[in-house]
Amino acid sequence: MPKENIERAIKKGTGELEGVNYEESFYEGYGPGGAAVFVESLTDNRNRTVADIRHIFSKNGGSLGENGCVSWMFSKKGYLNIDKQAVNEDTLMEIAIDAGAEDVREDDGNYEILTAPEDFESVKKAIDGASIPYLEASITMYPATTTNLSGSEAEQMVRLMESLEDCDDVQKVYTNADIPSEILEKM
């Protein structure tokens, strides 16, 4: 490969090359077992990205859908995940609700706190102020309902998610798939 091509690719990747325009795009589709998948990407070439994502979906038992086919199933939320051993439920609920959280629920040995995106920082500061460690804190697309997967469908869904996350242009991948923890640990 010529040296000029390598240098141009490096400049393009670092943003030094003029005329390169990055645009955000969203892709929606269905994975194995009918689970909804929502993909956020940042790309300088939409045609390449949609072809890559369509290929990943079809290779892993899914199908790329039209815009709007699954986005209605997700809403933007602030999300904090806290280890159940780190705090008493009543204490956590009082701190989170007082700071503006919408909901505090228990799931798989952890507490999940959901907030409106605009209240996320105030809830996170309240949790930090109480010295409660969290496992995850982010603004995410939270599914309204989940689809339970098991066996080969769950394994195929995990492979689909990993393949999408490995794609260079993909920023985030969301799904409403509920995959048993045994399968996640096995893979």
C-alpha positions, 0 to 999 in steps of 0.5 A: 500500500502506498505511503500516501494512502496510509498517511491520508487514512491516519489524517482522516481518522484523526480529523486532520483531513479537511472536507470530512464530515461526520454525521450521526445516524440511527438504525433500527431492526430486529434480532433473534427471537424478535428482540428490538435493536436500536443502533447509534452511529457516527460516520463519515460515509452513511452508505458504508455504515448502513451496508456494514450494519445490514450485513451484521444483522443478517449474518447474526439472525436479525434484520435491519428495519425501517426508521421508527420500527423499534424506536417507539419502544425506547425512551431516553432515561438517566440510569444508575446501577448500584450494588445491593450490598452497598446501601440500604434500599430505604436510604437509597430510595429516599436520596434518589427520589428527593434528588428527582429520580423517577423510579428505584427498582431491584433487579438481579441483586442490584438497584436500578435508578431511572431518571429523566435525562435533565434530572440525571446529574442532580441524582448522580450528585446526590448519590455521590454526595452520600458516598454510594458507589455505583456500577454504572451511570449513563444516559441511555435508551431504556426499553418500555418492555423486554423480550425474554430470550433463551438457548440459541436465540440468546446466544445469537443475540449476544453475538449480534450485539458484540458484532455491532459494538465491534463496528467502527462507526457504531457508538452505542447499541440498545436492545430490549432482549432479556438474556439469562445471566448464565448465557452471558457468563458462558459467552 
